[in-house]
Structures are given as C-alpha cells and as structure tokens.
Amino acid sequence: MALDFRSLLADHIPDGGRGARPRRGKYDFAVAYPDPVSLPHDKIMECLSEALSETGDDLAVYPHPQGNTPLREYVAEKIKRERDINATADDIILGNGSGQPIDMISAILVNPGDVVITDEWVYGGTLNTLRRHSADIRGVSSDEEGMDPEALDFEIAKAVQEGKRPKYVYLIATFQNPQGFTITKRRREQLLEVTHRHGVPILEDDCYADNRYGGEQVTSMYNLDDQNSVMYVGSFSKIIAPGMSLGYMTGPDDVLDRAMTVKSGRISEFTAMAVEKFARRYLDAHVEEINSIQRVKRDAMLASLGENFGTGAEWSDPDGGLYIWMKLNDDADMVSLSAKALEEIDVGFHPGTNYSPDGASGRSYIRLCYGYNQPEEIEEGIGKLGDFLAKEGALQS
Ligand SMILES: Cc1ncc(COP(=O)(O)O)c(C=O)c1O
C-alpha cells in the first residue's frame, strides 16, 4: 500500500501544490520586474569571463558560508557610501535574494502565534514568509510620510497588553511596496522613538533604495537607530535582475550569528563572482541608465491613467520603485476582475488582497507595475484596462 505522506506533514505546513508558473499577460503589470531590454548581458559576460579566468579554480571548493567574500566587501562599501551603514564584509550575509534573509530573520525570531507588525498594505512575499512561520500579522495604517507612529504605538501597546510583545516591525522605508511612499526622516525618527520605547526591533527592507527617479534620498533607518535595534536587507533583483538571485542582510551581531544557524542552501559563487566584478565596474552607471528608463515608463503609465481613468480611480504618484497603487470603487471585486482581465484583455495586475495581512481586505485596490513593458505597450495596456474596468463597473463615479 502506498505511504500517505499527508499524515506525516509537520505542523504549520500551508496547503498548496505544484503548478504551472502563473500565466503572464502581454501587458504584464503584475510583478515588479526590471526593464528587460537594458539587461546588461554583454557586460555580465565580460565580467564572468574575467572572473573565471582569475579565480575560477575557487569553484572547486565550497564557498564561504556567508557567501562570496569580495561581493560581501562590495556590499559593505555600497551600503556605507549610499545608506550610511557601517558594516564590514564579516557583518554581511548574502542570500539568494532578499527574501531569504527575511525568512532567516523570521525563523530565528518568530514562534507560531507571535506578533509581527507590518504596514496595512505590504509586499505579499513577506506576508507569505510570515504566514509560513505562523506569525500573527497586524497591519498599521500610514499617510504620505509613512507608517503612522501613533497607530504603531497603539498596536504595540495592545499586543504587549496581550502578553505578545511584537517580534519586529517590518518597514519598506524607501518606495514602500505597494503604496510607493518613502518614509520621511522626521517620521523615521518618530517610528524609532516608538519602537525603542517598547523594545521592539525593526526589519528595514531597502530593496528599492536605488530605484529613485525624483525627490531626495533619505538616510536609512539603520543609520538613525542608536540602540542596535534595526536589521537591514537589500537586493540586486531590482537593479540587475531577479534571475541573478542575490540579496544580503546585515544587523546586530546576535541576529547575524543566529541567522547563520538557520540559513539553508548555498549562494552561487559563480553568480557572485560575476556580479561583484560587474558591480564595481558598471553598477552605478547601470542604475543611472535604468532609472532614466523607468522614469519614462512611470510617466507613461501616469499619463495614460490620467487619460483613461480620469476621476474613475485614485492612484499614487511615486518618486521611484516600480509600481502604482490604485483604489477603484468600493464595491469593485478586483480579485475576480484580475483573472478576467488576464483572460479577456491580456492585462496582468495584482489585486489588493495580495498585500493585506489578513489576505482578504483590499478587494477594491490593485497594484500596477510599469517596469517590464515598453512605454507604448504601457499606454496600450492601460487603455485596454480603462475600457475593461469601465465596462465592468469598477470605476468610481
Ligand atoms: C519589498 C520587497 N522585498 C523583497 C523582495 C524580494 O526580492 P528578492 O528578489 O531580492 O528576493 C521584493 C520583490 O519584489 C520586494 O518587493
């Protein structure tokens, strides 16, 4: 008789299964992809080829457990220069994206039922990670300056009263996904005052810090913290490509030491060698180039939204990042309409429920990414989407 593995599953393993990769629309506004046309294939090939001839023999041995040392040295220099973070290569752990460090941090801090605080609308990948760790996720509202410190204070105090001091507050302080705001310096300080007072750490996810097309850069929360209470993650996904699968973390010594105990898998030395050389030689110029490309795409999407949606919806106007957050009419069910739009007009987007801690709120919201398609396609796709949503009665009157 065949063994039934379902009876053997560990607690807290979510339902799920294999399946095809979700279908992508011709107008793919669903995922925060970088621009495909400016991917620097030739330069990466050049760097990979040089790296292999210089240090290729190192591939014969298992890499450093924290990941390729020269790349960790580069990351330490980059975050010092751009985010005012003092770290050495020893203080950096590479991950196969920034998702892996977020998972490692959650694994060492979160017991089932522990409270973790996020924004009211927040990146679904982190929500899924927290769900896997059976966290009790509580959302806090924000305004254009970022998370509301009084609401945060209230939410932490409430959890403490229940005997569940939050394990951390998750903040995407620069170009919040999906809402697009950057937390102002004043607000960062206010939020830190609240978390310090309650003895709760912050996980700062800074993976969009380089994707800025306007406005002023704000220093990292890590830099503003003087109580060793901020953990920091970053990524190469949005400035080179998700396919490179490279991210990183730094933080207090205890966090880094314990994170290594739950780290699984290895970071590809092969990829890291190429990325380190590419980053030192070309990354600054590449970021400048992709930002000027993305600025044009953002403007194309904003202009077509103005033309096609008029007063039928409200949407964000971000200075960077890769997405626009939109509110349709209160009764619109964007969960079913996202499936229907993909089917009928080949336009992909995510419904707001993907970004809500309870997984159910946000049916009348959507996130639209402008990173992947070219400006003409964006205009075409937004035109189709406007007509479709008007026909479906999803626009505000
Ligand atoms: C806010 C945020 N954090 C982390 C990630 C994960 O990125 P990575 O590819 O580095 O794992 C994403 C990807 O979209 C993101 O939007």
The ligand as a Gaussian input file, in Angstrom:
#p B3LYP/6-31G(d) Opt

LIG

0 1
 C        9.710000      44.880000      -0.747000
 C       10.354000      43.661000      -1.321000
 N       11.203000      42.959000      -0.565000
 C       11.808000      41.856000      -1.025000
 C       11.575000      41.408000      -2.304000
 C       12.233000      40.119000      -2.725000
 O       13.229000      40.358000      -3.609000
 P       14.380000      39.293000      -3.927000
 O       14.241000      39.004000      -5.365000
 O       15.631000      40.027000      -3.591000
 O       14.199000      38.109000      -3.045000
 C       10.697000      42.110000      -3.140000
 C       10.414000      41.642000      -4.506000
 O        9.535000      42.096000      -5.194000
 C       10.073000      43.269000      -2.628000
 O        9.226000      43.985000      -3.367000

